[in-house]
Amino acid sequence: MMRKILVVFFFFTVAHFFCQQKVSGKTMSENDMVLTSVLVVNISNDKKIYSNSLGEFSIEASENDEIRFVKKGYERVSKKVYSVEIPMNAVLVRIPEEIEEVEIVSATGNLSKDSKRLSKIDKKDQLQKAIGLPRSKTGDKPREVPAEVKNVLLAAALGNLNIQGTYDLISGKARRQKRRYKYEDLQSDILWIRKRMDNDYFEKEGIPAERISEFLEFSFTVKPEIRTYVRAKNISRVVFKLEEVLPVFVDRLKENSKSKE
């Protein structure tokens, strides 16, 4: 009897040992530098581990588990396990910190002269803020605010004719500006996702590489909240919502393919 119990115990121990699969990989920065002490969490089984001094990690996982990578000062990354045999490398992108532009002014030693120069700089800064040129969402140059019909009419009602604004509306410049800004913002949001998600992820779901951007634009239409998560730099929520749209888009691709046959 004792012998049977030992055999059964040995069987379950071996079975449990072989069922414990692990996925391994490396944590890297966007500049291909090793990132250490990254918290690696398997959302599916709540296992946690930190990457070592070489950026390496190994964590218990099964296929389709979601692995999340977290490090202070970096955007969170989530990846799905497609096979425990395939190494999983995670690239974390540093969260940009906005620093106000500082103008260096050399002192002349003349207190009266220096104080006047500083006063001029303050006024210049105040004027720039008062003008209110908004920066583009792509982070490049400040954007010129397109003219609005209501603002031009309000100014005219108050006796202040906005000649430039009126011209922009009549000529169509304001409309073209809005259309261009909308396109730039769309491409910026698509690029943000594509930098953080490999083409392999989409291709394995049935979306060809050349249709990925089209899929993302389609996703923004079906699930507008995705762009909100993009601007909040929440990649895990972006991935979660994209997975809801994936089957719909893949079905559309299949239908289009059948109609062409």
N, C-alpha and C positions, 0 to 999 in steps of 0.2 A: 504493500500500500504506500509506504513511504517513498519507494522507488518511483511509483507512478506520479506522485505529487511532485517530486523533483524533476521528472521529465516534463510534466506540464508547465512547471515554473520556468524551466530552461527554455521551453518552446516560446512562451509569451515574452520572456526577456529578450530573446533573439529577434522575435517579430517586432517588438517595440523598438529595438535598436535600429533595425533596417528601415522602419517607418519614419525615423527622425532624419529627414532630408535637410540639407543646408544649402543656401545660396551664398556665394562669396563674390567679392568685388572690391572696388576702390572708390574713395571719395576724393574728388578733385575740384579745383577752382576753375573758373572760366578761362584762366590763363594757363591751364594745364599744370598747375602747381598742386602738390599733395596737400589735402586738408586733413588735419588730425582732430581727434576728439569730436567727431561728428556723431550725434545721436542717431542710431539706426533703429527704427521701430517697425516691427511687423504688425500692421493694424489688424490683421486677421486672427493672430493668436496672442497678441499683446507681448511678444518677446522683444527685449530691448538689449542693445549692445552699443559700444562706442568704437569708432574706427581707431586703429592703433597709430603709432608714430610714423608708419609708412602709408597711412590712409587706408589700410586693408581692414576688411571686416568679414565675418562669416556668421550667419544667423539662420536659425531654424525656419524653414519655409516650405511651402508646397506650391504647385502651379496655381496661378490666378490670385495668389496672395498679393496684398498691396504693401509695399515697403516704403516707408517715409524717412526722409533724411532731414535732420534739423540741426542748425548751428546758429548761434547768435550772430547777428550782423549779416546773415545770408538769407536768401529766399528759400522757403521750404520746397522740397522736391519729392514727388511721389512717383513710383515706378511699379509696374505690375510684373510679377514673375511669370515668364512664359515657359521657362524650363530651368530646373535647378542645375542643369549641366552647363548653362550659358552664364559666364561671368557678368555681373551687374555693376556697371560703373556709373556713378552719379556725379553730375557736374552741378555745383552750387554757385549761384550768381550773387555777388555781394550787393547788398541793398545800398543804393547811392545816397549819400548825405549831401544835402544842399548847403552850400556855403555862400554867404553873401559876398558879392564882389567888393574888394577893398582897394581903394586908391591910395597909393603911397605918396605922401607929400613931404618933400624935404624942407626942413626949417631953415630960415635965413638968419635967425638970431635977432631979427627986428620984431618985437612983440606986436606992435601995431600992424605991421605989414602981414605977419603970419596969421593973425586973428582974422583979418579981412579975407585972406585966401580961404581959410577954413569956412568962413561964413558963406562964401560963394559956392563952395563944394556942397554945403548943406542945402542951399537953395536949389542947386542943380539936381540933387537927389530927390528933394521934395517935388520938383517939377516933373521928373520922370515918373514918380509914383502917381502924381495927379493925372498925368496923361493916360496912365493905365493901359499900356501896351501889353496884352496878354502873351505869355510864351506859348509856343506850340506844344502839343502833347508829346511830340517827338523829341523835345528838349533842344531844338536847334535855335533858330532866330525868333525874336519876338514877332508876333503876328499883328498885322494891322487889323483893327476891328472893322468888320464890314458894316456899311451903312444900313440902318434900319428905317423902314418907312415911318414907324410911329415916332422915332426920335427926331427925324427930319421935320415931320409935321408939327410936333410939339415945339421945336425950336422956332419954326415959322410962326406959330400961334403966339409965341412970346416976343415976336419981333426980331428974332435972330435967325436970318436966313443962312442955312448951311449949304453954301454953294457947292463945295466938294462932295458932300453927302448926296445932294440932289443929282449931281452929275453921275455919281457912282450908281445910283439907282436907275436913272434913265438909260445910261450906257450899258447896263448889265454887269458892270464890274463887281458890284456887291454880290450878285447872284453867283458869278464865277468864283469869287473868293470863297463863299460858303461851300460850293461844290468841291473846290480843291482841298479845303481844310477837312471836309468830311472824308474825302478819299485818302488824304494823308493819315488821318487818325485811324481809318480802317486798316490800312497797310501796316501802320505801326503796331496795332493790336495783334494782327496776324503774325508779324515778325517776332513779337515778344513770345508768342506761344511756340513758334517753330524753332526758336533758339533753345527752348527748354524741353522739347519733345522730339525724339528721334523719328526719322522717316519710317524706320522699321515698325514702330508702334502702329502707325496708320496702315502701312502696307499689309501687316499681318491681319488687320481687320477687314481687308479687301478694298482699300483705297489706294490707287496708284500714286506714285510720288508727284506726278504732274497735276493731280487733282486735289492735293492736300489743301492748298490755299483756297480753292473753290469750296471745299468741305467746311473750312473754318468760317468763311464768309456766310455760307448757308447756315451754320450753327448759330452765328450772331443773329440771324433773322429769326430762327426758330426759338432760340433761347437768348433773348437780349441781355439777361442777367450775366451771361458769360463775360461780356465786356466790362461789367462792373467788377467782377472778380479779377480780370486782367489788370485793371487800373489799381486795384487793391493789392496786386502782386501776390494773389493767393492761387498758386498753381494747382494745389490739390483740389480745390473747388472747381477750377476750370476743367481739369481732367474728369472729375465726377460728372459734370454737366455734358461734356463732350461725349462721354460714353452713352448718355441717354439719346443723343442725336445720331450716333454712328449707325445703328441698324436702319434708321429711316433713310439716310443718305446712300448706304450700300444697296438697299432695295431699289432706290431710284436709278442707281447705276446699272443694276441688273435689268430693270425694265427697259432702260434706254438701249442697252445692248441687245435685248431680244427684239426690240422694234426695228433695229437696223439690219437684223438678219433676214 
